[in-house]
Amino acid sequence: MRILLVLSAMLVFTGIALSEQSTLGVNLSLGIPVGDFASTTNDEAGMALTGVDIGLDYTNPWKENLYWGLLINLGSNAVDKSPIEKDLPGAKVTVDYWSHLLLMAKGGRSFKISDNLAAHGEILLGIMRAATPEIKAETSTLIYTQSSGSGSSVAYGFGGNIIYKNRLDLGLKYCYGNPEFKLESYTGNKYTIHQHTSLVFISVGYLFHL
């Protein structure tokens, strides 16, 4: 139900008339995990490492210095497998990547710094779709596998950008979601987990004027 409400809100955003000054940004980001998502020690540890995202960021002026928009981010994060290797000495451990898709509406305010520089501050609300890594550990007597699973949740965040000559876009954003995943172990047991997924994005992009 919450996801449907977010989608409805995003459709309302897209129904607003477009401005001649709207922009479409293409960006490349470092996706830095924080909190439980980066942890290797607690029960909800994601063991995620810094990853890479690509994104599209649509911005449309609303009135005065306010704006609204939409963004899409697609990325992945490698996994620190050393805790698994520590628990299974001598095992050959193979771990895939965490992956995520963010689809979010945004609203914010722009601030003119100089003729060539502007700053944006914004809040984000949308959907996170994510997939867990598949894990395989082999010993001389045992092969353990954990299948990959996918899940979704409401996501939210905030961030800011520095815009140079209305073309070059340097950004810093924080996004959080808590997807639910249905997984299956090597014994066939099925279980459900939630993963606190917190990411800080440091991005560089280029703006196209529409």
QUILINUR-V432058 format. One record per residue. OMEGA is omega in radians with two decimals (none if undefined). D_CENTER is the distance of its C-alpha to the mean C-alpha in Angstrom with 2 decimals. Layout:
# QUILINUR-V432058
omega->OMEGA d_center->D_CENTER
omega->OMEGA d_center->D_CENTER
This chain:
# QUILINUR-V432058
omega->-3.13 d_center->21.09
omega->3.13 d_center->18.32
omega->3.10 d_center->16.09
omega->3.11 d_center->19.22
omega->3.12 d_center->19.73
omega->3.11 d_center->16.35
omega->3.11 d_center->17.09
omega->3.12 d_center->20.54
omega->3.14 d_center->19.46
omega->3.09 d_center->17.40
omega->3.06 d_center->20.54
omega->3.11 d_center->22.63
omega->-3.06 d_center->20.66
omega->3.10 d_center->21.24
omega->3.13 d_center->24.88
omega->-3.11 d_center->25.65
omega->-3.11 d_center->27.82
omega->3.11 d_center->26.29
omega->3.08 d_center->27.52
omega->-3.12 d_center->29.10
omega->3.14 d_center->27.03
omega->-3.11 d_center->23.62
omega->3.01 d_center->21.33
omega->-3.13 d_center->18.73
omega->3.02 d_center->16.63
omega->-3.03 d_center->15.47
omega->3.07 d_center->13.37
omega->-3.02 d_center->12.43
omega->2.81 d_center->10.18
omega->3.09 d_center->10.37
omega->-3.03 d_center->7.33
omega->3.14 d_center->9.58
omega->3.09 d_center->9.45
omega->3.10 d_center->11.79
omega->-3.11 d_center->14.04
omega->-3.09 d_center->14.57
omega->3.14 d_center->11.63
omega->-3.04 d_center->13.53
omega->3.04 d_center->16.92
omega->-2.97 d_center->19.56
omega->-3.05 d_center->22.25
omega->-3.05 d_center->21.62
omega->-3.13 d_center->21.67
omega->-3.11 d_center->17.96
omega->3.07 d_center->17.00
omega->3.11 d_center->14.04
omega->-3.09 d_center->15.61
omega->3.06 d_center->12.47
omega->3.13 d_center->13.24
omega->-3.11 d_center->11.75
omega->-3.10 d_center->10.17
omega->3.09 d_center->9.96
omega->2.91 d_center->7.91
omega->-3.06 d_center->10.07
omega->2.99 d_center->9.93
omega->-3.03 d_center->12.54
omega->-3.14 d_center->13.29
omega->-3.14 d_center->16.41
omega->3.12 d_center->18.48
omega->3.09 d_center->21.85
omega->-3.13 d_center->24.38
omega->3.04 d_center->25.77
omega->-3.07 d_center->28.65
omega->-3.11 d_center->29.75
omega->-3.13 d_center->26.75
omega->3.12 d_center->24.25
omega->3.04 d_center->21.70
omega->3.14 d_center->19.24
omega->3.12 d_center->16.72
omega->3.04 d_center->13.86
omega->3.07 d_center->10.71
omega->3.08 d_center->8.95
omega->3.10 d_center->6.21
omega->-3.10 d_center->6.97
omega->3.14 d_center->6.91
omega->3.12 d_center->8.57
omega->3.04 d_center->9.97
omega->-3.07 d_center->13.69
omega->3.02 d_center->15.50
omega->-3.06 d_center->18.35
omega->-3.08 d_center->21.12
omega->3.09 d_center->23.86
omega->3.11 d_center->23.97
omega->3.12 d_center->24.65
omega->3.11 d_center->27.25
omega->3.14 d_center->28.82
omega->-3.11 d_center->29.25
omega->-3.09 d_center->30.69
omega->3.12 d_center->32.96
omega->-3.12 d_center->34.02
omega->3.00 d_center->31.50
omega->-3.02 d_center->29.74
omega->3.08 d_center->26.03
omega->-3.11 d_center->23.54
omega->3.06 d_center->19.83
omega->-3.06 d_center->17.26
omega->2.77 d_center->13.54
omega->3.04 d_center->10.54
omega->-3.11 d_center->8.54
omega->3.01 d_center->5.73
omega->3.09 d_center->6.10
omega->3.04 d_center->5.22
omega->-2.94 d_center->8.80
omega->2.95 d_center->9.92
omega->-3.12 d_center->13.36
omega->3.02 d_center->14.25
omega->-3.07 d_center->17.58
omega->-3.12 d_center->18.98
omega->3.10 d_center->22.02
omega->-3.13 d_center->23.15
omega->3.10 d_center->25.70
omega->3.09 d_center->28.14
omega->3.09 d_center->28.78
omega->3.13 d_center->31.26
omega->-3.08 d_center->32.29
omega->-3.05 d_center->29.66
omega->3.02 d_center->26.85
omega->3.10 d_center->24.77
omega->3.07 d_center->22.01
omega->2.97 d_center->19.45
omega->-3.00 d_center->18.09
omega->3.00 d_center->15.88
omega->-3.02 d_center->14.34
omega->3.07 d_center->11.52
omega->-3.12 d_center->11.85
omega->-3.02 d_center->10.73
omega->2.96 d_center->9.48
omega->3.02 d_center->6.86
omega->-3.03 d_center->8.58
omega->3.08 d_center->8.52
omega->3.12 d_center->11.49
omega->3.05 d_center->13.37
omega->2.97 d_center->15.38
omega->-3.09 d_center->19.03
omega->3.09 d_center->21.40
omega->3.10 d_center->25.01
omega->-3.10 d_center->27.67
omega->2.98 d_center->31.24
omega->-3.13 d_center->34.33
omega->-3.07 d_center->37.98
omega->-2.99 d_center->38.31
omega->2.96 d_center->34.92
omega->-3.13 d_center->31.89
omega->3.08 d_center->28.92
omega->2.98 d_center->25.94
omega->-3.07 d_center->22.93
omega->3.03 d_center->21.51
omega->3.07 d_center->17.91
omega->3.13 d_center->16.70
omega->-3.14 d_center->14.13
omega->-3.09 d_center->13.18
omega->3.01 d_center->11.67
omega->2.92 d_center->11.56
omega->3.11 d_center->11.62
omega->3.08 d_center->8.77
omega->3.13 d_center->9.93
omega->3.11 d_center->9.81
omega->-3.12 d_center->12.09
omega->3.14 d_center->12.79
omega->-3.14 d_center->15.52
omega->2.92 d_center->16.80
omega->-3.09 d_center->20.10
omega->3.13 d_center->21.66
omega->-3.14 d_center->24.63
omega->3.11 d_center->27.28
omega->-3.14 d_center->24.91
omega->-3.10 d_center->23.51
omega->-3.03 d_center->21.58
omega->3.06 d_center->18.30
omega->-2.99 d_center->17.03
omega->3.03 d_center->13.98
omega->-3.09 d_center->12.50
omega->3.02 d_center->9.70
omega->3.11 d_center->8.59
omega->-3.12 d_center->6.21
omega->2.99 d_center->7.52
omega->-3.12 d_center->8.25
omega->-3.06 d_center->11.19
omega->3.04 d_center->11.58
omega->-3.11 d_center->15.13
omega->3.03 d_center->16.16
omega->-3.02 d_center->19.73
omega->3.10 d_center->20.91
omega->-3.14 d_center->24.32
omega->-3.12 d_center->26.12
omega->3.11 d_center->28.77
omega->-3.12 d_center->31.45
omega->3.12 d_center->30.09
omega->3.12 d_center->29.02
omega->-3.10 d_center->26.21
omega->-3.08 d_center->24.10
omega->3.06 d_center->21.06
omega->2.93 d_center->18.49
omega->3.11 d_center->15.68
omega->3.00 d_center->12.95
omega->-3.04 d_center->11.75
omega->-3.13 d_center->8.13
omega->-3.11 d_center->7.83
omega->2.98 d_center->6.14
omega->-3.11 d_center->8.28
omega->2.99 d_center->8.02
omega->-2.94 d_center->11.59
omega->2.96 d_center->12.30
omega->-3.08 d_center->15.54
omega->3.12 d_center->16.36
omega->-3.07 d_center->19.43
omega->3.00 d_center->20.46
omega->-3.12 d_center->22.68
omega->-3.04 d_center->25.02
omega->none d_center->25.62
